[in-house]
């Protein structure tokens, strides 16, 4: 007698195991939770910036204006790491008029700096101001003034070493220049300003100083340098060791008139740069040009059109973890009018996705924001509406696909709302916005929250009613669910045609993780595919599916016994013609772990059936019929193996099939 079913695990057999694909399983975005107030709505409050600190805290830089808007309070609100509750607002300083260049600067040590300059439109100051929340601290430092003579358009960025870099534009008479300053470490003084741009004939003016610091510590500044007849995009770098700025180089086409650069760095160390190219001064609608410098490289790629992305100076650029570059902006096109649109350049293929409109109504050209998470998901917010009533809307891209429709975030029923978005340490988007509340503006915030977890579906239930069902595949290719009635009978459920009659159909558990049982189908060539269940809808060849891999023709039986490993998820057994039985355990990502040999000698059975939990111990069990018609039970142990077989009885040869 051949020993059956209780062998320890062993190395794979000599023949090749079926291949498996490694594409990421589809992931759905959790719904947005109800928003919470960050202010009481008795004054005009607004959002200046929103960032996630290196320690996981989410920080909002906000303002509160007095009645005639002559005085603004600069304030912050923090949602600590690991918490869903926002702390109380803290006052940093006051300024006469609206704060310019307000921003949050995140450093690798978990600290966050709040930075802003003077008040009033186009106010040119001699300083910018800064307060720091050190990692783990609950109060902000005293405000410090940083010398920056005649500065506007100030940008500040932090490096992993603790160094801060600032860049700004200074105008004097009919000329202007880009300056930089460095603070080498926390508590150290800022360096005297250093001029970065050069005096060049016909390029007397500069604008749009953009700053990025890579995770490796290299700082990059980009700016437009132009005159009456020509304009160029210049780039200079500061090495990670701080040894000095390189001479600015031109990265745009010198024969074109260009301006409005936007610079963004990625966690992989690559840097993306987008600018507007009008061809000649006063030319037609600008073409957006994109150039990229790969991680560790010192050369920029040739700038080329950004996939027909037609927007003005206002745009957002974000770089994902794999170096993919996403653009968000506003463009005008008939018949939609002004819309928030996006496109993504994929580093792996060097190609752009089609330009996609995210909004469903009018979008003003400067009222949108974009954030990309560590998993590559992208989240956009924008203000949408006509006239005096506008709402903050959001859309997310998960696994390369944007939401089918935008989600409204703000709760205002009149007036307007304007917001920003970040991604927290758990990969969830967090939005904060100001919205009309009576005669004032209120601050609110929201994030996505896990949807209520549905229970795992019942064994063999594909109709969603909690009762086991039966599948029938006709020779004409119709796959029909015969629904269990709960009283021992069968009804007729959903049906779909187009299935090859040579298909091997295996009713399975919830492999995809959506709490609906799935279906495994092996085609005539040996390719195994998971078809995702939809709790009551038919399984169709064109439905949602994922290819598991090829080579499964080496098995003469595929069996779904239920949970064999004790993790609550259905596993797969596969038998070879020589009688080897292999376990493919659910890996929780929508596919299977590498196979493990359960035992040998199973060729003595002409039928092996997975029957779920027969004895109530929550482990899947098997029934096996031998050539003499004797039926045997193999009780699962929850470890991937089976207890010794137990005889149920003889005479089962009278049945043609058991399933």
MARVEXBA-615094 format. One record per residue: x, y, z of N, C-alpha, C in turn. Coordinates in steps of 0.2 Angstrom, whole numbers, plus 5000, padded with zeros to 4 digits. Layout:
! MARVEXBA-615094
XYZXYZXYZ ...
END
This chain:
! MARVEXBA-615094
500449945000500050005000500450065000 500350114996500750174996500550225001 500950255005500850295010500550365007 499950385010499650445007499550495012 499750555009499450625012499750645018 500250615021500450635028501250655028 501550655021502250665021502350735023 503050745025503250815027503350855020 503450915021503550955015504250935012 504350945005504950925002505150974997 505750964993505951004988505450994982 505451044977504951034972505250974967 504750944964504850884959505350914953 505550864949506050884944505750924938 505050904937504750944932504651014934 504651064929504551134930503851144933 503951194939503351214942502951264937 502351264938501951314934502251384935 502251424930502551494931501951544934 502251594937501751644940501951714938 501451754937501651824935501651864942 502051924942502151964948501852024948 501452044943501052104943500652124950 500652184952500352204958499652184958 499352164963498652154963498252214963 497652214960497252284960497152304967 497152364968497052394975496552454974 496052454978495452504978495652554983 495452624982495552674987494952674991 495152674998494552675003494252745002 493552745004493152805004493452855009 493252915007493452975011492952975017 493252985023492852995029492553065030 492153075034491853145035492353185037 492353255035492853305037492753325044 493253355047493253385053493453455053 493253495058493453565057494153575061 494553625058495153645061495053715064 494553745062494453815065493653825067 493453875070492753875072492353915067 492653945062492253985057492054055059 492354085064492154145067492654205064 493154185060493554225057493754205050 494154235046494354215040495054175041 494954105040495554065041495654035034 496254015032496453985026497053945027 497153895022497753855021498253875017 498853885020499453905016499853845013 499953795017500353735015500153675019 500253615016500053555020500553505018 500953475023501453425022501453365027 501753315025501853255030502653255032 502753265039503453265041503753195041 504353195041504753135041504553085046 504353105052504153065058503353045057 503053065052502353035050501853085052 501953145056501553195058501253235051 500653245051500353295046500353365048 500653415045500653475047500253525042 499853565045499553615041499753685043 500053725038500153795039499553835037 499353875042498753915040498753985042 498254025041498254095043497554115046 497554165050496854195052496954265051 496454295048496454365046495954405051 496154465052495654505056495154535051 494654575054494154595050494254635044 494754675044494854715037495454685034 495754625036496254595033496954635033 497054675038497654715038498154675042 497954625046498354585050498254515049 498754475048498654405048499054365053 498754315056499054275061499354215057 499954195058500254135055500254085060 499854025058499653975063499853905060 499953855064500053785062499553745066 499353685063498953635066499253565064 499353525069499753465068499253405070 499253355065498953285067499553235068 499653225075500253185076500253115073 500853085072500953025068500552965072 500252925069499852875071499152895074 499052955074498352985076497953005071 497253005072496753025067496453095070 496753125075496453185078496953245077 496753295075497153355075497253395081 497853425082497953455089497653525088 497753565093497553635093497953675089 497653735086498053775082498553815087 499153825084499653865087499853925084 499953985087500154045084500854055083 501154065077501854075076502054155076 501654195073501854265072501254295069 501254365068500854405064501154445059 500854465054501154495048500654545046 500854605043500454655040500254635033 499654615032499454595025499654515024 499454495019499454425017500154395017 500354345020501054315020501254295013 501754315011502054285005502554225006 502554185000503054135000502954085006 502354075009502254035014502353965012 502753925016502853855015503053815021 502953745020503253705025503853665022 504353665026504953625024505053565028 505053505025505153445029505853415028 506153405034506853375034506753305036 507353265034507353195035507353175042 507553215047507553205054506953205057 506353225054505753225056505553295058 505953345058505853415059505453445054 505053505055504753535050504853615051 504953655046505053725047504553755043 504253805046503753855043504153915041 504053935034504353985031503854035028 503954105029503554145025503954215025 503754255020504054325020503554375021 503754445020503254505022502554495019 502154545021501454545019501354595013 500754585010500554625005500754604998 500454614993500554594986501254614984 501654564981502354584978502754624983 502654604989503054644994503854614994 504254664993504954644993505254655000 505454605003505754615010506554605010 506754615016507454605017507654545021 507054515023507154445027506554405025 506654335026506154295027506154265034 505554235036505554215043505454145044 505654115049505654045050505554025057 505053975058504953935065505053865063 505253825068505453755067505053715073 504753655071504553605075504953545075 505353545080505853485080505553415081 505853365078505553305079505353285086 504753265087504553245094504253305098 504453365096504253425100503453435099 503153475104502453495103502353565102 502953605103502853675102503453695097 503253755094503753775088504253825091 504753835088505353875090505153955090 505453995093505354065092505554085085 505154135082505254155075505954185074 506354165069506954195067506954225061 507254285060507354315053507954295050 507854285043508454265039508554315034 509154345034509354395029509254375022 508854415018508754395011508554465007 509054505006508954575004508554574997 507954614997507554624991507254564989 507154514993506954444991506154444989 505954404984505354374983505354314979 504854274980504854204977505354164981 505354164987505754124991505554054991 506054004990505953934991506453904996 506253865000506753835005506653755005 507253715005507153645005507653615010 507553555013507953525018508353465015 508953455017509353395015509353345021 509553275019509553225025510053245030 510553285028511153305033510853355038 510253385037510053435041510153505038 510553505033510653575030509953605026 509853665027509353695023509653745018 509253745012509453785007508953835005 509053895004508553945002508753974995 508253984991508354024984507854074983 508054134980507554184979507754224973 507254274971507454314966507454384969 507954424967508054494969508054544963 507654594963507554644957507854704959 508254734955508554794956508554834950 508154894950508054924944507754884938 508154884932507954844926508254774926 508554754931508854694931508654654937 508754584937508554544943509054484943 509154454948509554394949509354344954 509554284954509454234959509954224964 509754224970510254214976510054154980 510554134983510454074988510854084994 510554054999510954055006510853985009 511353965013511353895016511353905024 510953855027511053845034511353775035 511953765037512353705037512053645041 511753675047511453625052511053665057 510553625060510153655065510553695070 510253755071510553805076511153845073 511353835067511853875064511553935061 512053985059511754045056511754025048 511354065045511254065038511854095035 512154075029512654105026512454165023 512954215021512754275017512554255010 512054295008511754275001512354274996 512254224991512754214986512354224979 512554264975512254264968512354204964 511854174961511854114957511854134950 511354174948511354184941511854234938 512054234932512554274929512254334925 512754384924512554434919512654414912 512154414908512154384902511854434897 512154454891511854504887511154474884 510654524884509954504882509554464887 509854444893509554404898509554434904 509354494905509454544911508954524917 508454484915507954474920507954394922 507754384928507654314930506954304934 506654244934506054234937505954164939 505454144943505254074944505854034947 506254064952506754014955506453954958 506553894956506353834959506853794962 506753764968507253724972507053654973 507453614973507353544975507953514978 507953474983508453434986508353364986 508753324984508653254983508753214990 508553154990508653114996509453104997 509853114992510553104993510853164995 510453224995510753284998510953334992 510953324986511053364980510553414980 510653484980510153534979510253554971 509653574969509553594962509153654962 509353704958508953764957508853774950 508253794948508053804941507753874941 507853914935507553974935507553994927 507054044926507054074919507454134919 507854144914508254204913508154224906 507854294905507654314899507654384898 507554414892507554484890507054494885 507054544881506554564877506454514871 507054484869507054444863507154364864 507354354870507454274871507454264878 507354194880507254174886507554104887 507854084892508154014893507953994900 507953924901507953894907508653874909 508853894915509453884918509453834924 509953794925509953744931510653754934 510653754941511353744944511253694950 511753664952511753614957512253624963 512053604969512553604975512653534977 513253514977513453444978513153424986 513053364987512853344993513353364999 513953364997514453385003514453465003 514053505000514053575000514653604998 515053584993515653614991515553674986 514953684984514853744980514453734974 514153784972513653784966513953784960 513753744955513953744948513753804945 514153814939513853874935513253854931 512753894931512053874928512153864921 511853804919511853784912511153794909 511153804902510453804899510253734897 509553724899509353654898508753664892 508553724891508053734886508353744879 507953744874508153764867508253834867 508953854866509053924865508753964860 508453934855508153964849507453984851 507153954857506453974859506454024864 505854054865505754094871505354054876 505654044882505354004887505354034893 504954014898504854044905504453994909 504354014915503853974920504153904921 504753894924504953824926504553804932 504453734932504253704938504753644939 504953634945505453584946505253534952 505353474951505153424956505653364957 505853344963506253294964505953224966 506253174965505853104967506353074972 505953024976506352984981506952944978 506852934971507352894968507952934966 507953004967508553044966508453074959 507953064955507853094949507553164950 507653204944507353274945506953284938 506353314939505953324933505853404932 505853424926505853504925505353514919 504853554920504353574915504353644915 504353674908504253744907503853754901 503653824900503253844895503653874889 503553844883503953874877503453904872 503553964871503054004867503354014860 503953994859504353994852504654064852 504254124852504454194851504154234857 504454284859504054334864503354344861 502854344866502254354864501854304859 502254244859501954194854501254164857 501054114853500354084854500454044861 499854014862499853974868500453924869 500753934875501353894877501253824876 501753794873501853714874502253704880 502053654884502353624890502953574888 503553594890504153554888504353524894 504553454894504753414899505453394898 505853394904506553364903506653334910 507153284910507253244916507953224917 508153224923508853204924508853144929 509053084927508953024930509353024937 509252984942509552974948510352964947 510753004950511452994949511753024943 511353044938511553074932511753154933 512153174928512353244928512153284921 511753244917511553274911510753264911 510453324908509753324907509553294900 508953254900508753234893508553294889 508553274883508253324878507553344879 507453414880506753434882506253414876 505653384877505153374872504553394875 504053404870503353414872503053364877 502753394882502453354888501753324885 501753284880501153244878500553294876 500753354874500153394872499853424878 500153424884499953454890499953524889 499353554888499253634886498953664892 499453694896499253734902499753794903 499553844907499953904907500453894912 500653944916501153944921500953904927 500353894928500053864934500053784933 500453744936500453674935500753644942 500653584943500953544948501353484945 501953474947502353414945502553374951 502453304950502653264956502953204953 503453174956503853124954503753064959 503553004956503352944960504052904962 503952854966504452814968504952774963 504652764957504952734952505252784946 505152844948505352904943504852924939 504252894939503752914935503552994937 503353034931503253104932502453114931 502153144935501453164934501353234934 500953264929500853334929500053344930 499953394933499253424934499153494933 498653514929498653584927497953594925 497853654923497153674920497253704913 496853674909496853694901496153714899 496053744893495453764890495353724884 494753684883494653654877493853644877 493653654871492953644869492653574869 492153554872491653604875491653604882 492153574885492153574893492353644896 492753684892492953744895493653734899 493653764905494253754909494253694913 494753654913494653584916495353574919 495353534925495953504928496053444924 496653444921496953384917497553354920 497753294918498353264921498553214915 499253204916499553154912500153124915 500453064914500953034917501453014913 502153024914502652994910502952934914 502952884911503152814914503952804913 504352804918505052794917505252734914 504852674915504952614913504952604905 504452644902504352644895504552704891 504652764895504752824892504252854888 503552834890503052864886502552894891 502052934888501552974892500852934891 500552944897499852924897499452974893 498852954890498353004887498253064892 498153124890497953174894497153164896 497053164903496453144906496153204910 495553224908495153274912494853244918 495053274924494853254931494153284933 494153354931493553394934492953374929 492353394932491753394929491453464928 491853514930491553584929492153634929 491953694929492453754928492953744934 493653754932494153754937494553814935 494753854941495153914940495853894939 496253934936496953914934497453904939 497353924945497853914951497553884957 496953844956496653824962496653744962 497253714963497353644962497953624966 498053554968498653534971498653454969 499253434970499453364968499953334973 499853264975500353234979500353164977 500953134977501053064975501353024981 501052964983501252924989501852884987 502152854992502652804992502552744988 501852724987501652674983501552694975 501652754974501552774967500852804966 500352794970499752824970499752894969 499252934966499253004965498553024967 498653084970497953114973497953194971 497453214968497353284966496753314969 496753374971496253414973496153474969 495553504968495453564964494853594966 494753664965494153694966493753704960 493153684960492753674954492053704955 491853744950491153774951491153834947 490553864946490453924942490153974947 490354044945490054094949490254094956 489854104961489954114968489954054972 489853994969489753934972490353884970 490853864974491353824971491553774977 491653714975491853654980492553634979 492853604984493453564983493253494981 493553474976493453404973494153364973 494053304973494753254973494653194969 495153174966495253114962495853084964 495953014963496552974965496652924959 497352914958497552864953497852814957 497552754957497852694960497952634955 498552614955498752564950498652584943 498752644942498752674935498152704933 497552694936496952714934496652764939 496452824936496052874940495352854942 495152884947494452874950493952884944 493452844944492952854938492552914938 492552944944492153014945492553044951 492553114951492853144957492353144963 492653154969492353154975492353224978 491753254980491753324983491953314990 492453354992492653354999492353415004 492353475001492053525005491353515007 491153545012490453545014490053605013 490353655010490053725009489453715004 488953755006488353755001488253824998 488753864999488753924995489553954996 489654004992490354034992490853984989 491453984992491953944988492353904993 492753854991493253814995493853814991 494453804994495153804991495553754996 495853704993496253654997496853634994 497253594999497853564997497853484999 498253444997498353374998499053355000 499053305004499753275005499553195006 500053155007499953085008500353065015 499953035020500253025026500652965026 500952945032501452895033501152825031 500452815032500152755030499952755023 500152805019499952805012499252825010 498952855015498252885014498252955012 497852975007497853055006497553085012 497753145013497453195018497353265015 496853285015496653355012496453405018 496653465017496453525021496253575017 495753615019495453665014495053725018 495053775015494653835018493953835014 493453845018492753855014492353905017 491853935013491453985016490953955022 490953985027490553965033490154035035 489554045032489254105034489554165031 489854215035490154275033490954265034 491154205036491854195037492054135033 492754115034493054055031493254005037 493053945036493253895041493753845038 494153815042494653765040494353695041 494453655037494253585038494753535035 494753475037495253425034494853355034 495153315030494853245029495353195027 495253135028495753085025495253025023 495552975019495152915018495252865024 494752825025494652785030494452715028 494752665031494552595029493852585029 493552555023492852535023492752485028 492152475031491952425035492152355032 492452315036492652245033492052195033 491952175027491452125026491652055028 491252015030491451945032491651905026 492151865027492351815022491651775019 491651765013491051735010491051665012 490451635013490351565015490651525009 490751455011491051405007490551395001 490851404995490551394989489951444987 489951494991489451544990489651594985 489451604979489551654974489051694972 488451684975487851724974487751784979 488151774985488151824990487551814995 487251754995486651755000486851705006 487451685006487751645012487651575011 487351555005487251475004487651454999 487951394999488351364994488051354987 488351364982488151354975488551304971 488251294965488551244961488651274954 489151254951489251284944489151224939 488851254933488751204927489051234921 489451204917489751224911489451174905 489151204901488851164895489351164890 489251114885489651104879489651164875 489051204875489051264871489451324874 489751314880490151364883489751414888 489151394890488751434895488951414902 489151454906489351444913488851474918 488451434921487851454925487951434932 487751474937487751464944487151434946 487151374949486551344952486551364959 486051414961486051434968485751384973 486151384979485851344984485251374987 484751334989484151364992484151364999 484651335002484651325009484151275012 483851245008483351185010483551125006 484051125003484351054999484151064992 483851114989483751114982484251164979 484151174972484551214968484051264964 484251324964483951374959484351394953 484151434949484651454943484851524945 485451544945485751604946486051634939 486551674940486851714935487151664930 487151684923487451644918487851684913 488351664910488751694905489051644900 489051664894489251624888489951644886 490151604881490851614878491451574881 491251534886491851494889491951434884 492651424883492851364879492551294883 492351254880492051194883492651154886 493251164884493851134886494151164893 493851214895494051244901493951204907 494451204912494351174919494151224923 493551214926493351274931493351244938 493651284942493751274949493451324954 492851314957492551364961493051374967 493251434969493751454973493451494979 493951514984493751564989493951634987 493951674991494151744990494851754989 495151744983495851754982496051824981 495551864978495751934977495651984983 495351964988495252004994494652054994 494152044989493652084989493052064993 493052004997492551975000492051944996 492151924990491751884985492151824983 491851764983492251704981492451714973 492951684971493251694965493151624961 493451624955493451564951494051554947 494351494948494951484944494851444938 495051464932494951434926495651414922 495751354921496351334917496051324910 496451354905496251344898496651284895 496551264889496751204885497551204885 497851264885498551274885498951274891 498551264897498851264903498851324907 498651384905498651444908498051454913 498251464919497751474925497651544926 496951564926496751634927496251634933 496351684937495851704942495351754939 494751734940494151774938493851804944 493751864945493551894951492851894952 492551864958491851864959491551934961 490951934960490552004961489951984965 489951934969489451924974488751924970 488551884966487951874963487951884955 488451914953488451924945488851874942 488751864935488951804932489751814931 490051754930490751754928490751754921 491051804918491151804910491851804908 492051774902492751774900493051844900 492551894899492851964898492852004905 492651974910492652004917493252014920 493252044926493952064929494251994931 494951994929495351934930496051954931 496451904933497151904933497451844932 497951844927498251784925498751764931 498651694933499151674938499751644935 499751614929500351594926500151534921 500651504918500651454913500951384916 500851334912501151264914500751224919 500151244920499651204924499351144921 499551134915499351064912499651004914 500251014919500550964921500150924927 499550954929499150924934498550904931 498350844933497650814931497050824935 497250864941496650884945496850944949 496450994949496451054953495951054958 496051064965495651054970495651114975 495051134977494951194981494651164988 495051144993494851114999494551165004 494751225003494651275009495251295012 495251315018495851335022496251275024 496851265022497251215024497851235029 497951305029498551325032498451365039 497751375040497551405046497551485046 497551515040497551585040496851615038 496351565037495751595035495551605028 496051585024496051595016496051525013 495651525007495651465003496351445000 496551385000497151364997496951314991 497451304987497351264981497851194981 497551144980497951084979497951064972 498551034969498551014962498950944962 498650894958498850824958499150814951 499750784951500050754945499750694943 499850674937499650604935500050544938 500650564941501050514945500850504952 500350554954500050544961500350594966 500850644964501050694968500550744970 500450764976500050814978500350874980 500250934977500550994979500051044982 500351084987499951134990500151204987 499651244985499851314983499451354988 499751384993499451424998499351494996 498751524998498551594996499151634999 499351684995499951724998499651795000 498951805000498651865003498751924998 499051914992499051974987498751954981 498351904981497951884975498251824971 498751794973499051744970499251694975 499751644973499951594977500651594979 500851564985501551554987501851504983 502451494983502751434980502551374982 502451324978502151264979502551214984 502151174988502451134993502151064992 502651014992502350944991502050924997 501350894997501050875002501150795003 501150754998501250684998501250654991 501350584991501350554985500850494985 500750464980500250404980499550414978 499350474977498650494976498450474969 498850444965498550414959498050354960 498050324966497550274967496850294967 496750364967496050384968495850414961 495250394959495050424952494650494953 494550504960494250574961494450594968 494650664968494850694974494450754974 494050764980493650824980493750864987 493850934986493850974991493150994994 493050985000492350985003492351035008 492851075010492751125015492851095022 492651125027492651105034492151055036 492250985036491750935037491650925045 492250935049492150915056492150975061 492051045058492051105062492651125065 493251105063493851135066494151185062 493751215057493951275053494551255048 494751195047495251175042494851135036 495151145030494851115025494951045024 494451005022494550935022494450905014 494650845013494650815007494250745007 493850725002493650665001493950634994 494150564995494450534989494150464988 493950454982493650384980494150344976 494250284978494750244975494450194969 494750154966494550124960494050074962 494050044968493550004970492850034973 492850094973492250134975492250154982 492750144986492750164993492950234993 492550264998492650344999493050355005 493550395005493950405011493950485013 494050495019494050565021494750575024 495050635022495650665024495550725028 495650725034495450785038496050835038 495950895037496450945037496650965044 497350975045497550995052497751065053 497651105047497751175048498451195047 498851145046499651155045499851145037 499351135033499551115026499551045025 499451005030499450935029498850905031 498750835031498150795033498250745038 497750735042497850675046497750605042 497850555045497750485042497050475039 497050445034496350435031495850395035 495250415034494750375038494250355033 494050285033493550255028492850285030 492450305024491750325025491350265023 491450235017491050175015491250165008 490950105006490950084999490350094995 490450074988489850084984489850144980 490350184981490350254978490450254970 490650194967490750184960490150194956 489550194960488950204956488850274953 489250324956489250394954489750404949 489550434943490050454938490550504940 490350554944490750614946490550634953 491050654957490950684963491250754963 490850804966491150874966490850914971 
END
